[in-house]
Amino acid sequence: IGPCLVRALAYESDDGTGRVIARAEVVATVVAGELTEVTLITEALVVRVHVAPATLNVEKTTAVLITATCYDADDNVVITAVKWQSDSANATVSTDGKVTGVNEGAARVNATHEATGASDNCDVTVFRRRTARVEVSPGNYLLRPPDHFSVQLTARAYDALNVVVPYAVITWSS
């Protein structure tokens, strides 16, 4: 008599063994001498997480969004949040699945549905483009002291495909 927790668990097999695929619970108040009716509607649980893509090559300093999709036992999509985590300082991952290359090397990014522990991962390789040439601008300049005794030079690094390498370190000397 009094408050009573009523819990229903649905198993993937008829004999009540195996993993739980749905659950529900409610607190019902039982009164002496009265019939207490309880209706439970079970909620499907996440049994599988799928991360896409499974492998990712990302350039240093670049961010790429990956996705995690959760499924129930009937392979229906369950809209729910996952927790993202990277196992290495080579790549970071934000709460929405944006992977950013930090250092050259490998990392494994994991998405976990915290309530059930279901998870999947993406193997990340962070690469860095190599500088093939450096372009200095202006290419030449005639200094005429005393009025024109200095000039501001700029330098840009390019890879073998003629694409700017934004993180290239350029050292000046004369």
DALINLIN-V140223 format. One record per residue. N is the residue number from 1. RES is the residue in three letters. OMEGA is omega in whole degrees, -180 to 180 (none if undefined). Layout:
n & res & omega
N & RES & OMEGA
N & RES & OMEGA
This chain:
n & res & omega
1 & ILE & -178
2 & GLY & -179
3 & PRO & -178
4 & CYS & 178
5 & LEU & 177
6 & VAL & -177
7 & ARG & 176
8 & ALA & 177
9 & LEU & 177
10 & ALA & -179
11 & TYR & -179
12 & GLU & 178
13 & SER & -178
14 & ASP & -175
15 & ASP & 177
16 & GLY & 176
17 & THR & -180
18 & GLY & -176
19 & ARG & 178
20 & VAL & -179
21 & ILE & 176
22 & ALA & 180
23 & ARG & 175
24 & ALA & 174
25 & GLU & -180
26 & VAL & 174
27 & VAL & 179
28 & ALA & 177
29 & THR & -179
30 & VAL & 180
31 & VAL & -178
32 & ALA & 176
33 & GLY & 180
34 & GLU & 176
35 & LEU & 178
36 & THR & 179
37 & GLU & 179
38 & VAL & 175
39 & THR & 178
40 & LEU & 173
41 & ILE & -177
42 & THR & 179
43 & GLU & -180
44 & ALA & 179
45 & LEU & 176
46 & VAL & 177
47 & VAL & -178
48 & ARG & 174
49 & VAL & 178
50 & HIS & 178
51 & VAL & 178
52 & ALA & -1
53 & PRO & 180
54 & ALA & 175
55 & THR & -176
56 & LEU & 169
57 & ASN & -178
58 & VAL & -180
59 & GLU & 176
60 & LYS & -179
61 & THR & -179
62 & THR & 179
63 & ALA & 179
64 & VAL & 179
65 & LEU & 173
66 & ILE & -175
67 & THR & 174
68 & ALA & 179
69 & THR & -180
70 & CYS & -178
71 & TYR & 173
72 & ASP & -176
73 & ALA & 178
74 & ASP & -180
75 & ASP & 173
76 & ASN & 177
77 & VAL & 176
78 & VAL & -180
79 & ILE & -178
80 & THR & -178
81 & ALA & 173
82 & VAL & 176
83 & LYS & -179
84 & TRP & 179
85 & GLN & 175
86 & SER & -179
87 & ASP & -174
88 & SER & 175
89 & ALA & 179
90 & ASN & 179
91 & ALA & 174
92 & THR & 178
93 & VAL & 180
94 & SER & -178
95 & THR & 179
96 & ASP & 176
97 & GLY & 178
98 & LYS & -178
99 & VAL & 179
100 & THR & 176
101 & GLY & -178
102 & VAL & -180
103 & ASN & 176
104 & GLU & 177
105 & GLY & -175
106 & ALA & 175
107 & ALA & 174
108 & ARG & 179
109 & VAL & -174
110 & ASN & 173
111 & ALA & -177
112 & THR & 171
113 & HIS & -169
114 & GLU & -176
115 & ALA & -177
116 & THR & -178
117 & GLY & 178
118 & ALA & -177
119 & SER & 174
120 & ASP & -177
121 & ASN & 177
122 & CYS & 176
123 & ASP & -174
124 & VAL & 171
125 & THR & 179
126 & VAL & -180
127 & PHE & 179
128 & ARG & 177
129 & ARG & -178
130 & ARG & 179
131 & THR & 177
132 & ALA & 179
133 & ARG & 177
134 & VAL & 180
135 & GLU & 179
136 & VAL & -180
137 & SER & -5
138 & PRO & -178
139 & GLY & 173
140 & ASN & -176
141 & TYR & -179
142 & LEU & 178
143 & LEU & 180
144 & ARG & 178
145 & PRO & 7
146 & PRO & -176
147 & ASP & -179
148 & HIS & -177
149 & PHE & 177
150 & SER & 177
151 & VAL & 177
152 & GLN & 178
153 & LEU & 173
154 & THR & -180
155 & ALA & 176
156 & ARG & 178
157 & ALA & 179
158 & TYR & 176
159 & ASP & -177
160 & ALA & 179
161 & LEU & 179
162 & ASN & 177
163 & VAL & -179
164 & VAL & 175
165 & VAL & -171
166 & PRO & -176
167 & TYR & 180
168 & ALA & 177
169 & VAL & -178
170 & ILE & 180
171 & THR & -178
172 & TRP & 173
173 & SER & -179
174 & SER & none
